[in-house]
Amino acid sequence: MKNQAYKIVLGISFLSLLVAIGIYLTQGIAESGPYLILFFTLLAISFRGFEKLKGFSYSLMIFAAVTMAMFYPAYFVEVEGYKLSNLITPLIQLIMFGMGTSMSLGDFIGVVKTPKGVLIGLSAQLLIMPIIGFVLASMSGFSAEIAAGIILIGCSPSGLASNVMSYLAKANLALSITITAISTLLAPLFTPILMKLLAGEFIEIDVLKMMWDIVKMVILPIGAGLIFNKVLKGKANWLDVAMPLVSMFGIAMIIVIITAAGRDSLLEIGGLLILIVLVHNTAGYSIGYWYARIFKMNEKDSRTIALEVGMQNAGLASGIAKEMGKIATLGLASAVFGPLMNISGSILASYWHKKGISEEKGS
């Protein structure tokens, strides 16, 4: 009965899409907004009823929220004189605090246990995505600040989503968690330096200020989370349940705020930006995978490094853009990268999950 209800919702979602297309053809795009929002929302709900599709539900909800921001941006820019962009930094800090509560010092023991995998993963993280970002930004023809945003997403550390995808892809979850943790903690040093080297010709980069902004958004909240986890370990199980939901809401809210702020630019260059971001993302997967294979990493570890390289911390990139006062331009690439990364990562993880692992031994 329950599965039948999800099928009915799926049918209604496609009916909403047909109505949206009909209204677009007869009355114009502006009037089709509510039906497109309804389409994505109902599609996300219906996917929860199908085991193979439920992993895409969150990304579809983000698409629904982004569609809402594109059609009704005024509601997500300012509320009674309060600029909603001011929420971005606190939301990043809350997400990073949640990351800290889920970590322990044991996560860093992986550096000792698998130093080769960690070093190869970190070197891939620091080389591949920043260089691809620079090449794509240089070729894009975008304004300096939007082009620099492409480099920014490449210079950001890997995101928490890569850990989830590594688990689904039957990759090395311990290695994934370690690379994410170490790359995140190294971000205050490497992200500003890489931005200065690669994006300095596009926009002015204040390295010391960016270092402090990242420390404020990443190191301090993660440190607080680690302490919280240490002191209240086993006494706050509700937090383990709540924080992933809070993080998902926070990321969605950040993407919506940036989309609303940069709506006019997205209408002008959105299609090309989506294409460039998709190339950036998928190139990270493929080059990251073969980079690991060149160093004779096994299949499991190579999948891990591919996901770590391709899935960046779009939230942190958005926070940096906000702190630089360029959320509507510098932050656009990260707003597009976030949802696309989750969709492409889910597809790749599902493919690898079905394929299985033929090679189990570590390097």
N, C-alpha and C positions, 0 to 999 in steps of 0.2 A: 504493500500500500504506500509506504514511504517513498520507495523508488518510483512508483507511478506519479507521485506528486512532483518529484524532481523533473520527470519527463514532461509533465504539463507546464511547469515553469519554463523549461527549455523551449517548448513550443511557443509560449507567450513571448519569450525573449525575441525569437526570430520574427514573430508577428510585429513586434515593436520596431524591429529593424526595417521590415517592409513598409510600415507606416512612415518611418523616418525618411526612407528613400522616396516614397510617394510625395510627401510634403516638400522635400528638397526639390524635386522636379517641378512641382506646381507652384510653390509659394516661396522657395528660396531656403538657403541653409539656416538662416536665423531662426525660422519657425520649427525646424526639425530637432532642435536641441533636447527638449524634454524626452523625446522618444529614443534618442541615441543614449542618453543617460540611463533610461529605463532598460534599454537593450543590454548594456554592459552590466548593470546591477543584477538583473534577472539571470543573465548568463553565468555570472559569478556564483549566484546562489544555486543554480541548477547543477553546476559542475561539482558541487559538494556531494552530490548523490552518485557520482561515478568515480570509482577507485583510480582509474588511470588519468582522470582529468582534475581531480580535486586539488592537485598541486598548483594549478593555474588560477584557482579561485581568487587568491589575494591580489595577484597581478591584474586580474580583470576588474576588481574593485577599485584599484588605483586608476585604471583606465576610465572607469565611471566617474571618479572624483576629478581626474584631469579634464574630462569632457565638460564637467560642470564648471570648472574653473575657466575653461576656454569660452563657454557661452555666457557665463555670468561672473566675470572677473571681479566686479566691484565688491562682491560679497566676501572675497578672500584677500583683498588688498588692505582694507581699513574698516574698522568697526568703531563707530562713535569717536572718531579722531585717533584711535589707537592703531598704529601700523602693525599688521599681523606678521610682517617680516621680523619684528622684534622677538617673536616666539622661536625663531629658528635655532639660535644659539642655545637657549635653555632646553629645547627638545633634543638637540645633539648631545648635550651634557647628560640628559636623562637616559638616552639610549646607551651612551658610553658607561654610565653608572650601572645599567643593567648588564652590560657586557662584563664589567668588573665583578658583579655579584655571582656570575656564572663561571668565574675563573678562580684558579688557585695557583699557588706556586708550582704545583705538580704539572701545570700546563707548560711550564718553561723547562722542565726536565727533558722534554723532547729534544731540546738543543743538544743535550749531552748524548741522548740515546741514538738520535739520527742526525748527526751534524751535517753529513753530506746532503741529505734531502732538504734540510733547513737552509743551508748556504746556497744551494742551487735554486731553491724556491725564492729566497730573498733577492738573489742576483737577477733572476728573471723578472721579479716584481719591480726592481729598480731600473732595469734596462729596457724591457720590451714595451710596456705600455707608455712610458714617457716618450720614447723615440717615435712610436707609431703615432701618438698624439701630436707630436711636433710636425711630423710629415703631413698628416691629414689637415692640421690647422693651417700650415703653409700653403696647401693646395686648395683650401676651401673657398677662398675669396670672401670670407666673412669679415665683418668689422673686427678691429683689433681685440676688443674685449670678449666678443663671442668666440673668436678663434682661440684666445687664451684659455677660455673655459674648457675647450677640448683637451688642451695640454694639462689643465688642472686635474681633470678626472683621471688622466693617465699617470699623474704624479702622486695620486692618493694611494693609501694602503689598501689591501684587500678588505672586503667587507664580511660581516657575519653570515651573509647569505651563502658564501662559498663553503662554509662549514656544513650547512644543511644539504647543499648540493653534493658535496663530497660523500656524505652519508648515503644519499640516494643513489649515487653513481658507483657504490661499492669501492670507493677510493680509500685512501689512508686518512681516516678522520683525525687521528692523533696528530699527524703531520700537518693537516689543514689547520687545526686549532692553533698549533704552535706557530706556524707561519703567519697566520692572521694576528695573533697576539704580538709577536716580535715586530712585524711590519707596522702595526698600529703604534707601538711604543717608540719606534724609530721615526715615525712621521714628523714630529717636531723638528728633527734635524734634516731629514732628506727631502721632504716635500718643499720647504722654502728654497733649499739649495737648487733642486731640480727646476723649480719654477723660475728662479733667477737665471739659470743657464739657458733654459729652453723657451721661456715665455717673456724674458726680459726685453726682447725686441718688439713685443706686442703691447705690453703694459708695464708700468712702473711697479717693481716688486720691492717692498720693504722686508728684507729677510728677517730681521730681529723681531719686528712686529708680528709677522706671520708665525714665527716660532712660538711667541708668547700666546697668540690666538689658539694655536693647536694644543699647546700645553693646557690652556684653560679649558678647551673643549674635550680633550682626550685624556691627558695624563692625570689631572686632578680628579675627574669623575671616576675613572677606572681605579685609581688608587683608593678612593673612598669606597668603591664597590668591593674591592679586594679586602679592605679592613672590615666592612660590613659582613662579608662572607665568612671571614675568619672568626669574628666575634659571635655571630649569630648562626653559625653553621648548624643546620638541622633544627633550628628554632623558628625559621621563617619560610616554611615550605610554600606559603601562599605567594611569596615573591617569585619563586621559580615558575609559577603558573602565570602570574600577572605580568612580569617583565617582557616576555616575548610579545604579548598582546599590546603592551604599551609601546614597545619598539616598533611594531608594525604600524600602529596608529601614528606614531611620531614621524616615521619615514613618509607615510602617505600624506600627512599634513604638510611636511616640508615641501614635497613635490607639488602639491596643490598651490601653496603660497607662491612658489617660484613661477609656476605656470601662469598664474594670474598676473603676477608682476611683469612677466615677459611676454604676455599674450600677443601684443602687436608684432613683436619681433618673430615670434613663432609662426604667426599667420603669413609673414613675409618669407621666412626661410625654413619653415618647419619640415617640409618634405626632404630637403637636402640635408638638414641637420640630423634627422632620423636615420637617413642612409649612412652618413658619415659615422655617427655613433654606433650603428649596427656593424659597420666594417671594423671599427676600433675594437668593439667587444668580441666579435667572432675571430678577428686576427689574434687577439690575446689568447683565446682558447687554443687555436691551432698552432701558433708559434710557441706558446708556452709548453704545449704537449711535446712538440718535436725538439724543443730546447732541452727538455728533461731527457728525452730519448738519446740525444747526442751524448749526454753524460752517463749513458747506460743505466738510467733509472728504470725500475721495473714498471709494468703496466699500471699497477695500483698507484704508485707514487707519481707517475707521469700524469695520470688523470687528475690527481690532487693539485699538482703544480699548474696544470692547464686551467682549472677552475679558480685557483688563487690569483692567477695572472689576469684572467678575463673578467672577474667579478670584483669591481672596485668599490670603495666606500663612498658612494654617491652622496650620502648624507653629510659626511665630513667635508667633501668638496663644496657642497652647498653652504655649509657653515662658514668656510673660508671666504667664499664669495660674498656672504652677508657681512662679515667683519671688514671686508675691503670696500663695502658700500656699493657693490656692483651686482646685486642679486638678480636684477632683470636682464643682465647681459652675460657676465662671467658665470652665473649660476645656471644658465639655460641647458648647457650640455649635460650637466649632472642630473637635471630634472628629467631629461629624456633618457639618459643612460640607465637610471634606476629601474623603471618598469621594463624596459627592453632587456636588461640584464637578467631580470627574474624570469622572463618568458624564455629567453634563449638558454639560460642555465638549466631550467626545468626540462626543456626538450633534450639537451645534451645529457643530463643526468639520467633521464628515462631511457634514452638510447643505450647508454653504457650499462644501466641496470639490467636491461634485457640481454645485452650481449654477454654479460658476465666477465669473469677474470680467468684467463687461461694461464697466467703467470702469477704465482703466489709468493714466490721467494723474494725477499728484500734484496736490495743492492748491497 
